[in-house]
Amino acid sequence: MITNQHLKGAFMVVLAAGLWGFSGTVAKYFFNKQVDPLILVQIRLNLSAWLLLAWLAIKQRQLLKIERQDYGKIIILGILGMAGVQFTYLYTVSRVNVALAVFLQYLSPVLVSLYAWVWQKQLPDFRGLLALILAITGSALMIMGPELSLEGIPLDGLLTGLASAVTAAFYTVYGKQVLQKYTPWTTLGWALLAGGLPWWLINSPRRLLAQVNSVETVAFFIYIALFATIIPFGLYFAGLKRISATETVIISMLEPVVAALTAFWFLGERLSLSQIGGGLAIMLAVAILSSGSISIAQESRVEER
C-alpha cells in the first residue's frame, strides 16, 4: 500500500531530478565559456557546505552533532560519494553533450539493483523489473539516438561518465545507511564539507579567485551551490529516507528527460523521434513505479525523525 510518506518521498526525488537536469545545461553553458570543471567542483562542494552548515548553526544547531564513531562514515560518503560524483559528472559534461553525460550517470540504477539482487538477495517483482527496463532502455534511446552508437565520444568522457554511475550508486546505497541515523541536512552538510576540503590541496585560493571574474560567474556559482547542490541533494536524501534506494534512483531518471529538453532549448542539442520516445519510456517507468507498491528492493522504510 502506498503511504503518504512514500508519495512525499517520491515527489521530493522528482523535484531533485528536475533541478539537477537543468543545472547540467547551465554548467555546460559556462564550460563553453572556459570555466574550469575542477574549479567548479571545488566551489560547489565548499560553498554549498559552508552555506548549509551556517544555516544549521543559526536555525537548528542540534543537527550539527555527529557522533565520533560516525566520523569515518561521513568522510567516506563525502569523498567517495559527494566529491566523486561531482567531479566525474561535471568533467563528463565538459567533454560530451549534457544528455549523454546524464545518461551515463543514470546507469547507476543497474548497479543499485545488482547490489540488492546479489548482496541482499532481494529479487525484483514484475512491475519493478518492467520499470527498470523501461527506464534504462528509454535513456539509451533518448541519448544515443536511432543508431545506438557511441562513436565519436571522447574516451576520457566515456570513462568518467561510467565512473559517475558508480559513484552515484555508491552515495545512494551508502547514504541510505547513514540516513538511518542522521537527518538529510546533517548528512549532506558534513558530507559536502568532507568532500570539499581535500580540493584545496589541488587548487589554490589564487587560482580559484581567477575564475571569479564577473558578476555573471559569481551568480552562476551561487546558483550551483543552492539550486544544483543544497536543495536537490537535500530533497534527494529526504526522499531516500522514505522510499527504497532502487525506487529513488529509478524515479530520479527523470533527470535525463529534463537535461535533454533544456539542452535542446538553450544549447541547441536536438532530439530525434527515437530520443523523444525514449523520454516517454522513462516517464512511463516512473508512472509504473508510482502507481503501485513496487518492491524492487524490499528495504524497511525509515520514518522521518
Phi and psi in degrees as a GROMACS rama.xvg file:
@    title "Ramachandran Plot"
@    xaxis  label "Phi"
@    yaxis  label "Psi"
@TYPE xy
-76.876  125.696  ILE-2
-100.439  165.962  THR-3
-61.1208  -36.818  ASN-4
-62.6089  -40.2033  GLN-5
-64.5295  -47.0683  HIS-6
-63.856  -40.2886  LEU-7
-63.1661  -41.8353  LYS-8
-63.7515  -42.9368  GLY-9
-63.0353  -41.2814  ALA-10
-63.921  -39.2186  PHE-11
-61.8583  -41.6252  MET-12
-67.7993  -37.1584  VAL-13
-60.3122  -45.5286  VAL-14
-62.4133  -42.5102  LEU-15
-60.8723  -43.5985  ALA-16
-62.2248  -39.4876  ALA-17
-64.2651  -43.7984  GLY-18
-64.8048  -41.6854  LEU-19
-66.2213  -41.0977  TRP-20
-60.0464  -43.7621  GLY-21
-70.6144  -35.2671  PHE-22
-66.3244  -29.5821  SER-23
-61.74  -40.3654  GLY-24
-66.466  -41.3396  THR-25
-62.9943  -43.1517  VAL-26
-62.8587  -41.7635  ALA-27
-61.2511  -38.8071  LYS-28
-58.9905  -43.9503  TYR-29
-77.857  -28.8951  PHE-30
-63.0415  -36.6809  PHE-31
-64.7318  -19.5557  ASN-32
-99.1962  19.1948  LYS-33
75.3373  25.455  GLN-34
-75.0424  130.736  VAL-35
-74.035  124.761  ASP-36
-57.4983  -36.9434  PRO-37
-64.956  -38.6234  LEU-38
-66.0858  -41.5048  ILE-39
-62.4186  -41.3026  LEU-40
-60.6599  -45.4404  VAL-41
-62.3722  -46.9336  GLN-42
-66.7529  -42.1016  ILE-43
-59.846  -48.021  ARG-44
-67.4651  -49.5228  LEU-45
-72.3975  -45.7267  ASN-46
-63.1117  -42.5871  LEU-47
-62.3818  -42.9347  SER-48
-61.4999  -49.2196  ALA-49
-69.0265  -36.4349  TRP-50
-63.8454  -45.9641  LEU-51
-68.4429  -45.0657  LEU-52
-65.3089  -35.5301  LEU-53
-65.1685  -41.2662  ALA-54
-63.4444  -42.0675  TRP-55
-65.7156  -38.4384  LEU-56
-62.2063  -32.7619  ALA-57
-83.7033  -43.7331  ILE-58
-94.5066  -43.8162  LYS-59
-141.993  72.5634  GLN-60
-59.9861  -29.191  ARG-61
-63.7418  -22.2664  GLN-62
-76.3212  -8.5739  LEU-63
-78.8044  -12.5433  LEU-64
-75.9053  127.974  LYS-65
-126.582  130.002  ILE-66
-69.5545  144.982  GLU-67
-55.1324  -38.039  ARG-68
-70.4453  -9.69847  GLN-69
-102.835  1.10111  ASP-70
-56.9103  -44.7968  TYR-71
-60.9308  -40.0062  GLY-72
-63.1845  -42.1521  LYS-73
-65.9028  -41.2566  ILE-74
-63.6324  -42.8807  ILE-75
-63.3428  -46.3118  ILE-76
-61.9979  -39.144  LEU-77
-69.2945  -46.3873  GLY-78
-79.2725  -52.1762  ILE-79
-77.8776  -32.0416  LEU-80
-91.1659  -70.9902  GLY-81
-65.218  -54.0778  MET-82
-66.1725  -39.6893  ALA-83
-61.2861  -47.3727  GLY-84
-70.6635  -34.8691  VAL-85
-63.0142  -48.6866  GLN-86
-65.5021  -51.1048  PHE-87
-63.4778  -40.6673  THR-88
-69.6891  -48.7055  TYR-89
-67.3805  -36.0571  LEU-90
-65.1983  -39.5493  TYR-91
-62.8364  -42.4345  THR-92
-58.7148  -36.9851  VAL-93
-70.6874  -19.4254  SER-94
-103.885  -28.6888  ARG-95
-130.195  179.418  VAL-96
-71.5191  159.59  ASN-97
-58.8553  -46.3998  VAL-98
-61.8071  -42.963  ALA-99
-64.6865  -40.8088  LEU-100
-59.2286  -42.8491  ALA-101
-67.4295  -40.6605  VAL-102
-60.4533  -46.2559  PHE-103
-59.7136  -41.1106  LEU-104
-65.3652  -34.7092  GLN-105
-86.9617  21.5502  TYR-106
-76.8634  -7.46763  LEU-107
-58.9778  -32.3187  SER-108
-57.371  -35.0625  PRO-109
-61.6917  -44.1174  VAL-110
-67.4463  -40.7145  LEU-111
-64.0332  -42.0607  VAL-112
-64.3873  -42.1398  SER-113
-60.7678  -39.257  LEU-114
-60.8275  -46.3636  TYR-115
-65.9768  -38.9564  ALA-116
-74.3554  -40.7801  TRP-117
-85.954  -50.9392  VAL-118
-86.3827  -34.7667  TRP-119
-100.683  -1.70307  GLN-120
55.8418  39.2625  LYS-121
-111.483  101.285  GLN-122
-81.4973  146.607  LEU-123
-76.1798  150.789  PRO-124
-83.9692  177.645  ASP-125
-62.8656  -46.0177  PHE-126
-63.8809  -41.4979  ARG-127
-65.2004  -41.9887  GLY-128
-65.4016  -39.7875  LEU-129
-62.9653  -43.359  LEU-130
-62.6332  -41.2806  ALA-131
-64.6975  -44.6654  LEU-132
-64.2001  -43.2249  ILE-133
-61.9441  -43.0744  LEU-134
-64.687  -45.2724  ALA-135
-71.2325  -43.6225  ILE-136
-63.6166  -42.5005  THR-137
-61.4836  -41.6905  GLY-138
-63.3843  -41.6558  SER-139
-61.7432  -45.0147  ALA-140
-65.105  -41.5088  LEU-141
-69.0439  -36.3207  MET-142
-88.9936  -45.8694  ILE-143
-89.424  -11.9237  MET-144
78.7368  -175.538  GLY-145
-64.1788  -25.9294  PRO-146
-84.5464  -11.1516  GLU-147
46.1584  52.9281  LEU-148
-123.2  142.227  SER-149
-99.4772  9.04234  LEU-150
-61.157  135.661  GLU-151
91.3134  -2.83047  GLY-152
-84.0983  126.364  ILE-153
-57.8487  138.323  PRO-154
-61.0198  -42.5076  LEU-155
-64.5481  -37.7482  ASP-156
-65.6241  -38.2135  GLY-157
-65.5001  -44.4792  LEU-158
-66.3677  -43.9323  LEU-159
-69.9245  -29.9703  THR-160
-64.2028  -43.5198  GLY-161
-65.8247  -38.187  LEU-162
-64.0875  -33.1478  ALA-163
-66.724  -31.4909  SER-164
-65.53  -41.787  ALA-165
-63.985  -46.6339  VAL-166
-69.1859  -34.9665  THR-167
-65.2863  -41.5841  ALA-168
-63.9147  -38.8121  ALA-169
-64.2262  -48.7297  PHE-170
-71.5462  -21.2715  TYR-171
-71.4592  -49.8906  THR-172
-71.2431  -48.0666  VAL-173
-70.5848  -38.1575  TYR-174
-62.0972  -34.7861  GLY-175
-57.8939  -38.8955  LYS-176
-67.815  -44.2334  GLN-177
-65.2445  -36.5857  VAL-178
-69.7256  -12.0541  LEU-179
-68.7854  -17.3197  GLN-180
-115.643  -31.426  LYS-181
-123.039  158.413  TYR-182
-70.9076  160.849  THR-183
-56.9611  -39.2165  PRO-184
-71.2476  -37.8387  TRP-185
-63.0069  -49.0068  THR-186
-60.2559  -47.3282  THR-187
-65.298  -46.6388  LEU-188
-59.7474  -50.2886  GLY-189
-73.3547  -32.6579  TRP-190
-67.3347  -40.1773  ALA-191
-61.4213  -43.0863  LEU-192
-65.14  -43.7763  LEU-193
-62.4842  -35.9653  ALA-194
-77.8638  -26.0067  GLY-195
-86.8974  -33.6546  GLY-196
-60.207  -41.716  LEU-197
-61.3238  -20.3616  PRO-198
-68.9696  -19.4302  TRP-199
-69.2169  -16.3074  TRP-200
-78.6823  -15.5619  LEU-201
-98.5156  -47.289  ILE-202
-117.272  124.665  ASN-203
-74.902  158.753  SER-204
-56.4931  -34.3171  PRO-205
-63.2877  -44.3613  ARG-206
-66.0975  -36.05  ARG-207
-65.9164  -46.0614  LEU-208
-64.3574  -26.604  LEU-209
-64.3752  -25.6803  ALA-210
-81.0065  -21.9462  GLN-211
-88.5193  78.1062  VAL-212
-116.252  9.3732  ASN-213
-160.325  160.788  SER-214
-62.4176  -37.5587  VAL-215
-61.6111  -41.949  GLU-216
-68.2172  -41.1115  THR-217
-59.8297  -45.7153  VAL-218
-60.6901  -37.6444  ALA-219
-63.9465  -45.3447  PHE-220
-62.9772  -40.9452  PHE-221
-65.5708  -41.5676  ILE-222
-59.9421  -45.6166  TYR-223
-61.4837  -40.2064  ILE-224
-66.1106  -42.3801  ALA-225
-85.2888  -56.6609  LEU-226
-94.6397  -7.98495  PHE-227
-114.538  -5.59239  ALA-228
-130.837  -73.2987  THR-229
-59.823  -53.6114  ILE-230
-67.7857  -52.5515  ILE-231
-66.7541  -38.6141  PRO-232
-65.8468  -37.991  PHE-233
-62.0206  -44.4943  GLY-234
-63.2443  -41.7816  LEU-235
-63.3531  -47.5458  TYR-236
-67.6969  -36.3985  PHE-237
-64.4265  -40.1447  ALA-238
-66.1731  -37.4705  GLY-239
-64.9679  -26.0035  LEU-240
-70.2287  -23.7996  LYS-241
-102.435  -24.7515  ARG-242
-129.479  170.922  ILE-243
-72.3451  161.914  SER-244
-61.6555  -40.4388  ALA-245
-68.8283  -42.4592  THR-246
-59.8031  -40.6243  GLU-247
-61.184  -47.8051  THR-248
-71.3982  -30.775  VAL-249
-71.3189  -44.6297  ILE-250
-60.6794  -39.6845  ILE-251
-70.6649  -4.74163  SER-252
-72.4914  2.93052  MET-253
-65.513  -21.2408  LEU-254
-55.5456  -45.3677  GLU-255
-59.5909  -33.676  PRO-256
-64.4162  -48.3172  VAL-257
-63.3928  -43.0497  VAL-258
-62.2773  -44.468  ALA-259
-65.9879  -42.1495  ALA-260
-67.4101  -43.8149  LEU-261
-71.0166  -34.1501  THR-262
-66.3938  -37.0012  ALA-263
-64.2522  -44.8419  PHE-264
-70.6146  -44.322  TRP-265
-97.5961  -28.5557  PHE-266
-112.426  -3.35002  LEU-267
76.7797  18.2021  GLY-268
-80.506  107.958  GLU-269
-82.6368  153.974  ARG-270
-112.162  137.095  LEU-271
-85.9396  173.402  SER-272
-61.6561  -38.138  LEU-273
-66.4912  -34.4902  SER-274
-68.4771  -39.3779  GLN-275
-63.1784  -41.645  ILE-276
-60.7996  -37.4329  GLY-277
-63.5987  -40.9564  GLY-278
-62.3769  -40.1986  GLY-279
-64.6729  -35.1528  LEU-280
-64.3602  -38.7299  ALA-281
-64.8501  -44.0297  ILE-282
-64.8679  -35.3155  MET-283
-64.6857  -39.6909  LEU-284
-61.0769  -42.1545  ALA-285
-65.3321  -39.6075  VAL-286
-63.2469  -42.4652  ALA-287
-62.6057  -42.4395  ILE-288
-65.1019  -33.9535  LEU-289
-88.0109  -13.6916  SER-290
-87.942  -12.4461  SER-291
-150.656  -176.258  GLY-292
-84.5396  99.8424  SER-293
-89.526  134.654  ILE-294
-129.155  49.7025  SER-295
-58.4595  -44.0929  ILE-296
-131.802  109.409  ALA-297
-81.0068  71.0235  GLN-298
-87.8784  148.054  GLU-299
-68.8805  137.82  SER-300
-79.4391  135.412  ARG-301
-101.992  113.049  VAL-302
-68.7159  152.632  GLU-303
-64.3684  137.744  GLU-304
